[in-house]
C-alpha cells in the first residue's frame, strides 16, 4: 500500500463566490488598464525549464524487529495536531501501517549542479536511505540526509559524475496575491506532473511547525507533491509544496508551500553544519489583539506581543524582561505579532546584543538582550498541568461579588501546597462563580492575582479594594499567575446588551 507524503487538515466550510457580469461600462467605472498582459497561451517553456530538476523520493528504513505482542508507539504526541493529521503522519513514519521498510513517497528538486536536493522533512523523516529518481529515469541512492524539523525542511545529497539540472530559489516576498505559479512533483506517484494556479494568500500558518511562513495556492497539490517546487513564471522556486487543507486528503484548491525566503537560511546552515542554529529569548508570548486590552496596556495600534512567562536563566531574563511586558520592537524592527518576533529572533546573530523595547505599566522601557542559541529541546517540552486546587480556609476568604470570585491571602502553607515560590505574593483565587464575568474570562481556583489595573496587590484586602475602585464599564485589568509559572493579563469588562 503506497503512502503518499503530504499532510492534510480539515478545511473549515464556507467561502465567497465572485460573480462577474459582462456588459458595457457604466459612467465613472474604471476601464481595464492597457498594461494588463494577455492571457498566457502555454506554460510549456517554464515546464521544460523546471521538470528536469524535479525528483521523486522514496524513503526507506530498516525494519525494526519487535517483541511478540509489543505495541507500536506513536511518534506524534503534539496535542495541537488534529487527530486525522496525527493518524496520517503515523502512517508515514517508522512503525506505521504494515512496518513496510518503504516509509513514504514524495518529491523534491535539485538546487545545485553537484546534487543537493531540497525537500520536506516529513518526506524523509526516519529514513536510513532514500532512492531518488530524476524525470529522465536516472536513479540514485543516498544516505546523506540532513533535516530541520522546526520548518519541515530537509536536504539530500546525491553523487553524480556529470553536472545535474537545478533550480534557483527566488524571492518569495516579491510574490503577490494573484500572481501565477506552477506546482511540480509526483502526485500519487505520477512523476513529472505540473499544475497551474495563482498565489491565493501569503503568510499563512497551520501551527504544525515551530517556524512557518506558507504561501497559499490553488494550483492542484495532492499526496506525493510534498517537497516539490512551487515556481513563478520565470521558473524560480518561490515555495516548497508541503501541505493541503482538505476534507478527504485530496485536492480541494487550498495548497500550502513553505516560502523560499524561509528555506534559504535553513538550506545554507544544513549544507554548512548539518543542523540549523537559531537564537531564542526564552519567553512565553501571546498576541495583543484586543484593542481594549492594548489601550489599557498603553500600546498603540501598531501591535505588540505580551510576555506571559520568562524562563529563568534565559536571554530574556538576563536582559530584565518581566511577565506582563509588551514587546513592541526588537533590533530596530517593529513587532506586530508573535510571528514577527519569532522570525526576527531566529534571524539575529548569536552572541551579539540587540535593542529591545517593551511597554511596562504603560511606559516604554529600553533593554539590551544578547541572543543565545536555542536548547535542543526548545519548543518540545510542555509545562505540567496543575492538579491541586487550594483548600478553603474559613474566616480568611473575601468575596468579590463585583466580578464573581472569592480570594484569600497566599499563606506559606497554601503556597507550598500549590507550588508557588516562597516569595510569591498576591490574592489567591479560592472560588469562581460559574455564572460570573471572571469565570467567563478564564479565571480559575488556584490562580494568583498580583496586580489590579497595573497596581500591585499583596493581599486579599488590597485586591478587593482595588477591584471595588475599578470600573467594569471601562474594564478592570488583572495580572494573574498560575502555579506552573507564567502570567497573563485578563481584562474584565461588563458585556454590552
Secondary structure by P-SEA (a helix, b strand, c coil): cccccccccccbbbbbbbbbbbccccccccccccccccccccaaaaaaaccccbbbbbbbbcbbbbccccccccccccccccaaaaaaaaaaccccccccccccccbbbbccccbbbbbbccccccccbbbbbcccbbbbbbcbbbbbcccccbbbbbbbcccccccccccccccccccccccccccccccbbbbbbcccccccccccccbbbbbbbccccccccccccccccccccccccccccccccccccbbbbcccccaaaaaaaaacccbbbbbbcbbbbbbcccaaaaaaacccccbbbbbcccccccccccccccccbbbccccccccccaaaaaaaaaaccccbbbbbbbbcccbbbbbbbbbbcccccccccccccccbbbbbbcccccccccccbbbbcccaaaaaaacccccccccccccccccccccccccccccccccccccccccaaaaaaaaaacccccbbbbbbbccccbbbbbbbbcccc
